[in-house]
Amino acid sequence: MIGADRLERKTLSVRIHPACFAVAAALLSAGCHHAPKPLKPPSPPKSRVGGPSQLVVQGTIAANANSDSVIAFDVVTIHDKTLLKQIAQMDAATWFGPKGRCTFRDGQKAKVEFHSWEFVPGQTFLIDVHVPRGTKAVFGFADYATAGEHRISMDTSGSQIVEMDKDGAHTVTGQVARDTTLTLAPEKQKVCPDD
């Protein structure tokens, strides 16, 4: 019993030399250099039409728009003067018809690019469109059942407000507060027979 008591006292009275702390700290810091870096939170998925040069469009659709039917909406960027003259004379019925938008599909280096969405009456939406350098004009086409051009001229960058009323679409001029609660509307991926 006496021997165990002495051993217990000896164990309690052992002191750790300060140099041991320095060695332990060096070993721990060396081990930290090889630890994996913490994972970054995932970035939000990039929109197919997103990019550094954007036209951000916020829109509202009246409850009775297009006889209370879905409205197809295309934003078209044009990079060629000749094609600009041609498309500037089109109405929405022609653009959405067989001799319209699907005839302009030429890949990434196309002289005309378009992006498509579908909206329902009463909806508020937000879209963004990458506008490449050298763009001559940007148009919006709204596919209304009623007769009319249903083509709007849009800015090539910045923010744009679009309203789709009962009988057609138009841009809103002046300062309009942007709704920061909106999320980007998904772009329609298949619009042409070869998509």
C-alpha positions as CSV (number, residue, x, y, z in Angstrom):
1,M,0.0,0.0,0.0
2,I,2.8,2.4,0.8
3,G,4.4,1.7,-2.5
4,A,1.2,2.4,-4.4
5,D,0.7,5.6,-2.5
6,R,4.3,6.7,-3.4
7,L,3.7,5.8,-7.0
8,E,0.5,7.9,-7.1
9,R,2.3,10.9,-5.5
10,K,5.2,10.5,-8.0
11,T,2.8,10.5,-10.9
12,L,1.0,13.6,-9.7
13,S,4.2,15.5,-9.1
14,V,5.6,14.9,-12.7
15,R,6.0,18.2,-14.5
16,I,6.0,18.7,-18.2
17,H,9.0,20.7,-19.5
18,P,8.0,23.8,-21.5
19,A,10.1,22.6,-24.4
20,C,7.6,19.7,-24.8
21,F,4.8,22.2,-25.4
22,A,6.8,23.8,-28.2
23,V,7.4,20.4,-29.9
24,A,3.7,19.5,-29.6
25,A,2.7,22.9,-31.0
26,A,5.1,22.4,-33.9
27,L,3.8,18.9,-34.7
28,L,0.2,20.1,-34.6
29,S,0.8,23.1,-36.9
30,A,2.8,20.9,-39.3
31,G,-0.2,18.5,-39.4
32,C,-2.6,21.4,-40.2
33,H,-0.7,22.2,-43.4
34,H,-1.8,18.8,-44.8
35,A,-5.4,19.0,-43.7
36,P,-7.9,19.3,-46.5
37,K,-9.3,22.8,-47.1
38,P,-12.9,23.3,-46.0
39,L,-15.4,22.9,-48.9
40,K,-16.8,26.1,-50.3
41,P,-20.5,26.4,-50.5
42,P,-21.8,25.4,-54.0
43,S,-22.2,28.3,-56.4
44,P,-25.8,28.8,-57.7
45,P,-26.2,27.2,-61.1
46,K,-25.5,29.6,-63.9
47,S,-28.3,30.4,-66.2
48,R,-27.7,29.3,-69.8
49,V,-28.3,33.0,-70.8
50,G,-26.4,34.5,-67.9
51,G,-23.0,36.2,-68.3
52,P,-21.0,39.2,-67.4
53,S,-22.8,41.6,-69.8
54,Q,-26.5,41.3,-68.9
55,L,-29.8,42.7,-69.7
56,V,-32.1,42.1,-66.7
57,V,-35.8,42.1,-67.5
58,Q,-38.6,42.2,-64.9
59,G,-42.1,41.7,-66.3
60,T,-45.7,41.6,-65.2
61,I,-48.5,39.9,-67.1
62,A,-52.0,41.1,-66.7
63,A,-54.6,38.6,-65.4
64,N,-56.6,38.9,-68.7
65,A,-53.5,38.9,-71.0
66,N,-53.8,37.0,-74.3
67,S,-57.4,35.9,-73.5
68,D,-56.1,34.3,-70.3
69,S,-53.7,32.1,-72.2
70,V,-50.0,31.2,-72.0
71,I,-47.7,33.8,-73.7
72,A,-44.5,32.6,-75.3
73,F,-41.8,35.4,-75.0
74,D,-38.5,35.5,-76.9
75,V,-35.6,37.9,-76.3
76,V,-33.6,38.3,-79.5
77,T,-30.0,39.7,-79.8
78,I,-29.0,40.7,-83.3
79,H,-25.4,41.2,-84.4
80,D,-25.8,41.9,-88.1
81,K,-27.1,45.0,-89.8
82,T,-28.8,43.2,-92.7
83,L,-30.5,40.7,-90.3
84,L,-31.5,43.6,-88.1
85,K,-33.4,45.2,-91.0
86,Q,-35.1,41.9,-91.7
87,I,-36.1,41.1,-88.1
88,A,-37.2,44.7,-87.3
89,Q,-39.9,44.3,-89.9
90,M,-41.2,41.0,-88.4
91,D,-44.3,40.8,-86.2
92,A,-44.6,38.2,-83.5
93,A,-46.7,35.9,-85.6
94,T,-43.9,35.7,-88.2
95,W,-41.2,35.4,-85.6
96,F,-42.9,32.4,-83.9
97,G,-44.0,30.9,-87.3
98,P,-42.2,28.4,-89.5
99,K,-40.1,31.1,-91.3
100,G,-39.1,32.8,-88.1
101,R,-36.9,32.1,-85.1
102,C,-35.9,28.5,-85.9
103,T,-34.4,29.6,-89.2
104,F,-31.8,31.6,-87.2
105,R,-30.2,28.7,-85.4
106,D,-26.5,28.8,-86.2
107,G,-24.7,27.8,-83.0
108,Q,-22.5,30.0,-80.7
109,K,-21.3,32.4,-83.4
110,A,-24.7,33.1,-84.8
111,K,-25.6,36.6,-86.0
112,V,-28.9,36.2,-84.3
113,E,-29.4,34.6,-80.8
114,F,-32.7,34.1,-79.1
115,H,-33.9,32.9,-75.7
116,S,-37.4,31.7,-75.0
117,W,-39.8,31.6,-72.0
118,E,-43.4,30.9,-71.5
119,F,-45.5,32.9,-69.0
120,V,-49.0,32.7,-67.7
121,P,-51.5,35.6,-67.1
122,G,-51.1,37.1,-63.6
123,Q,-47.4,36.1,-63.4
124,T,-44.5,38.4,-62.5
125,F,-41.1,37.3,-63.9
126,L,-37.4,38.0,-63.9
127,I,-35.0,37.0,-66.7
128,D,-31.5,37.8,-67.6
129,V,-30.0,37.8,-71.0
130,H,-26.3,37.8,-72.0
131,V,-25.8,40.5,-74.6
132,P,-22.6,39.9,-76.5
133,R,-20.4,42.8,-77.6
134,G,-21.2,44.2,-81.0
135,T,-25.0,43.6,-80.6
136,K,-26.9,45.9,-82.9
137,A,-30.3,45.6,-81.3
138,V,-32.4,43.6,-78.8
139,F,-36.0,42.8,-79.4
140,G,-38.7,41.1,-77.4
141,F,-41.5,39.1,-79.1
142,A,-44.6,38.2,-77.3
143,D,-46.8,35.5,-78.9
144,Y,-50.3,37.0,-78.6
145,A,-53.4,35.5,-80.3
146,T,-54.6,38.9,-81.3
147,A,-53.3,40.7,-84.4
148,G,-50.5,43.2,-84.0
149,E,-46.7,43.5,-84.1
150,H,-46.2,42.4,-80.5
151,R,-42.5,43.3,-80.9
152,I,-40.7,45.6,-78.5
153,S,-37.4,47.3,-78.7
154,M,-35.3,46.7,-75.6
155,D,-32.1,48.1,-74.1
156,T,-28.8,46.3,-74.7
157,S,-27.8,46.3,-71.1
158,G,-29.0,47.3,-67.6
159,S,-32.5,46.8,-66.3
160,Q,-35.7,46.8,-68.3
161,I,-39.3,46.6,-67.2
162,V,-41.8,44.9,-69.5
163,E,-45.6,44.8,-69.1
164,M,-47.8,42.4,-71.0
165,D,-51.4,43.7,-71.0
166,K,-54.6,42.3,-72.4
167,D,-53.7,43.1,-76.0
168,G,-49.9,43.4,-76.2
169,A,-46.5,44.0,-74.6
170,H,-44.6,47.2,-74.0
171,T,-41.6,48.5,-72.1
172,V,-41.9,50.9,-69.2
173,T,-39.8,54.0,-69.2
174,G,-38.6,55.9,-66.1
175,Q,-37.6,54.6,-62.7
176,V,-39.5,51.5,-61.6
177,A,-38.7,49.7,-58.4
178,R,-37.3,46.2,-59.0
179,D,-38.8,43.4,-57.1
180,T,-35.9,41.8,-55.3
181,T,-37.9,38.8,-54.2
182,L,-38.1,37.4,-57.7
183,T,-36.0,34.4,-58.8
184,L,-34.9,33.9,-62.4
185,A,-37.6,32.3,-64.6
186,P,-36.3,29.0,-66.3
187,E,-35.6,29.3,-70.0
188,K,-37.5,27.0,-72.3
189,Q,-34.9,24.6,-73.8
190,K,-36.8,23.0,-76.7
191,V,-38.4,25.4,-79.0
192,C,-37.4,24.2,-82.5
193,P,-37.9,20.7,-84.1
194,D,-34.1,20.1,-84.0
195,D,-33.6,21.0,-80.3
